[in-house]
Amino acid sequence: MRLTVRDTTQLFGVSEKTLYRWVNEGKIPAYRINGQYRFARSEVLEWAVANRVALKPGIFLETQEETGPLPSLEEALEAGGIVYRVEGQDRDSALFNIVRNLRLPPEVDKEYVYELFRVREMLGSTGIGDGIAIPHPRSPLIFNLPHASLTLSFLENPIDFGALDEKPVFATFTILSQTVRGHIHLISRLAHVLKDPLFRKVIREQGSREAIIAELCRTEHRR
């Protein structure tokens, strides 16, 4: 979840002066987007725990929305869509175009989302091997999403993502969720379906939307 300066001061119960001092001293993780500071909720919570900074009681408890029904991969892919021939000459330009094609509410700053993706890749590749990557923000929460989404992007040219098997990436699965719980659920389900040889085959062949969704549905519900 993206937090403003005001959100973050309320989270910690400190003044803006104190928060800006933390930022200037490099103590708290922050992003400067369009001249304004933004904070990733999970990152600042991790920082607070590591540095024993006091938080308001109950801040880690899930809200009612966070304990609702979990989406299926089919539902998430229908929401996020499949995009073909995504351009890019290197990892960062490919990420930029992947984010540009995400189905996000108009109020969500795509430049901010791209920066989260880029920083995450700098920390460690999301390439999982066999030409597939799962780019995602270090903080899985994106503010104001109406529902979780899974976007499959096929790259026009395979790109080096620094995967352990050193194979260039041709397909990416991008998960965006309102909750950590939803993010973990979709990641685990995606890991399950990617073990299926027929599903991997339709991805490798860059099949039609109908064929991919049909294989996804078959694999996800297979016992």
C-alpha positions in Angstrom: 0.0 0.0 0.0 1.3 3.4 -0.9 1.5 5.8 2.0 1.8 9.6 1.9 3.7 11.6 4.5 0.6 12.2 6.4 -0.4 8.5 6.4 3.0 7.6 7.7 3.1 10.2 10.5 -0.2 8.8 11.7 1.1 5.3 11.4 3.9 6.1 13.8 2.3 8.9 15.8 5.2 11.3 15.0 5.4 14.8 13.5 6.2 15.5 9.9 9.4 17.1 11.1 10.5 13.8 12.7 9.5 11.8 9.6 11.5 14.1 7.3 14.5 13.8 9.6 14.3 10.0 9.3 14.1 10.3 5.5 17.0 12.8 5.3 19.1 10.6 7.5 18.3 7.6 5.3 16.8 5.7 8.2 13.3 4.9 6.8 12.7 3.5 3.3 11.1 6.1 1.1 10.5 6.9 -2.6 10.5 10.3 -4.1 7.9 10.4 -6.9 7.0 13.6 -8.7 8.6 15.7 -5.9 6.7 14.0 -3.1 7.7 11.2 -0.7 5.8 7.9 -0.8 6.2 4.9 1.5 5.5 1.2 1.1 3.5 0.0 4.1 5.2 -3.4 4.4 8.6 -1.9 4.1 8.1 0.7 6.8 6.6 -1.8 9.1 9.6 -4.1 8.6 11.8 -1.1 9.3 9.9 -0.3 12.4 10.1 -3.8 13.8 13.8 -4.0 13.0 14.5 -0.7 14.7 12.1 -1.1 17.6 10.1 2.0 16.6 6.8 2.2 18.4 3.6 1.6 16.3 -0.1 2.1 17.1 -1.7 -1.0 18.7 -3.4 -3.3 16.2 -1.5 -2.0 13.2 -0.6 -5.5 12.1 -4.1 -6.9 12.4 -5.9 -7.7 9.1 -8.9 -5.6 8.2 -12.3 -7.2 7.4 -11.4 -6.7 3.7 -8.2 -8.7 4.2 -10.0 -11.7 5.5 -12.5 -12.0 2.6 -12.6 -14.7 0.0 -9.4 -15.4 -2.0 -9.5 -15.1 -5.8 -8.7 -17.9 -8.1 -6.0 -17.6 -10.7 -8.6 -17.6 -13.4 -10.4 -14.7 -11.9 -7.2 -12.8 -11.3 -6.1 -13.4 -15.0 -9.5 -12.3 -16.3 -9.0 -9.1 -14.3 -5.4 -8.5 -15.3 -5.4 -9.8 -18.9 -2.9 -11.1 -21.3 -0.7 -8.8 -23.3 1.4 -9.8 -26.3 4.5 -8.3 -28.0 5.5 -6.1 -25.1 8.5 -4.1 -26.2 11.8 -3.5 -24.4 15.5 -3.5 -25.1 16.5 -4.3 -21.5 15.0 -5.3 -18.2 14.1 -1.8 -17.1 12.4 -0.8 -20.4 10.5 -4.1 -20.5 9.3 -3.5 -16.9 8.3 0.0 -17.8 6.1 -1.3 -20.7 4.7 -4.1 -18.6 3.6 -1.6 -16.0 2.2 0.7 -18.7 -0.1 -2.1 -19.8 -1.4 -3.0 -16.3 -5.1 -2.5 -15.7 -4.8 0.0 -12.8 -7.3 2.5 -11.5 -6.6 6.0 -13.0 -5.6 7.3 -9.6 -2.8 4.8 -9.2 0.6 6.3 -10.2 2.1 4.0 -12.7 5.5 5.7 -12.4 5.5 4.8 -8.7 4.5 1.2 -9.5 7.3 0.9 -12.1 9.8 2.2 -9.5 8.7 -0.4 -7.0 9.2 -3.1 -9.7 12.6 -1.7 -10.7 13.8 -1.6 -7.1 12.6 -5.1 -6.5 14.6 -6.4 -9.4 17.7 -4.6 -8.2 17.4 -6.5 -4.9 17.2 -9.9 -6.7 15.9 -11.3 -9.9 12.3 -12.4 -10.1 13.2 -14.8 -13.0 12.2 -18.3 -11.9 13.8 -20.1 -14.8 12.8 -21.4 -18.3 12.2 -17.9 -19.5 9.6 -16.9 -17.0 9.7 -14.1 -14.4 7.2 -13.0 -11.7 8.0 -9.3 -11.3 6.3 -7.7 -8.3 6.9 -4.9 -5.8 8.8 -5.7 -2.7 5.6 -4.4 -1.1 2.8 -6.5 -2.6 0.1 -4.0 -1.8 -1.0 -1.5 -4.4 -3.4 1.2 -3.1 -7.0 1.4 -4.2 -7.1 -1.8 -6.3 -10.7 -3.0 -6.6 -9.6 -6.6 -6.7 -6.4 -8.7 -7.1 -5.1 -9.2 -10.7 -2.7 -11.4 -12.6 -1.3 -10.0 -15.8 0.6 -12.3 -18.3 2.9 -10.3 -20.6 4.7 -11.8 -23.5 7.9 -9.9 -24.4 8.6 -9.0 -28.1 12.3 -9.9 -27.5 13.5 -12.2 -24.7 15.3 -10.1 -22.0 18.1 -11.0 -19.6 16.5 -10.7 -16.1 19.5 -12.3 -14.3 17.7 -15.5 -13.7 19.7 -18.3 -12.0 19.5 -20.5 -15.1 20.7 -17.5 -17.2 17.9 -18.0 -19.7 16.4 -14.8 -21.1 12.8 -14.0 -20.0 10.0 -14.1 -22.6 7.0 -14.2 -20.4 6.1 -12.5 -17.1 3.3 -13.0 -14.6 2.6 -9.8 -12.6 0.5 -10.1 -9.4 -1.1 -7.1 -7.8 -3.1 -7.5 -4.6 -4.8 -5.4 -2.0 -3.5 -7.7 0.8 -0.4 -9.7 1.7 -2.7 -12.7 2.2 -4.0 -12.4 -1.3 -0.6 -11.9 -2.8 0.8 -15.0 -1.1 -2.2 -17.1 -2.1 -1.8 -16.2 -5.8 1.9 -16.7 -5.8 1.4 -20.2 -4.3 -1.3 -21.1 -6.9 0.8 -19.8 -9.7 3.8 -21.9 -8.5 1.4 -24.9 -8.6 0.2 -24.4 -12.2 3.6 -23.7 -13.5 4.7 -27.2 -12.6 2.2 -28.6 -15.1 3.9 -29.4 -18.5 0.8 -28.7 -20.6 0.3 -25.3 -19.0 4.0 -24.5 -19.5 3.7 -25.6 -23.1 0.8 -23.2 -23.9 2.9 -20.4 -22.3 6.0 -21.4 -24.2 4.0 -21.4 -27.5 2.4 -18.1 -26.6 -1.1 -19.5 -27.2 -4.3 -17.7 -27.6 -6.1 -16.1 -24.6 -8.8 -18.8 -24.8 -6.2 -21.6 -24.8 -4.2 -20.1 -21.9 -7.2 -19.5 -19.8 -8.6 -23.0 -20.5 -5.3 -24.7 -19.5 -5.1 -22.5 -16.5 -8.6 -23.5 -15.4 -7.9 -27.2 -16.0 -4.6 -27.1 -14.1 -5.7 -25.0 -11.2 -8.7 -27.2 -10.4 -6.9 -30.5 -11.0 -6.8 -32.7 -7.9 
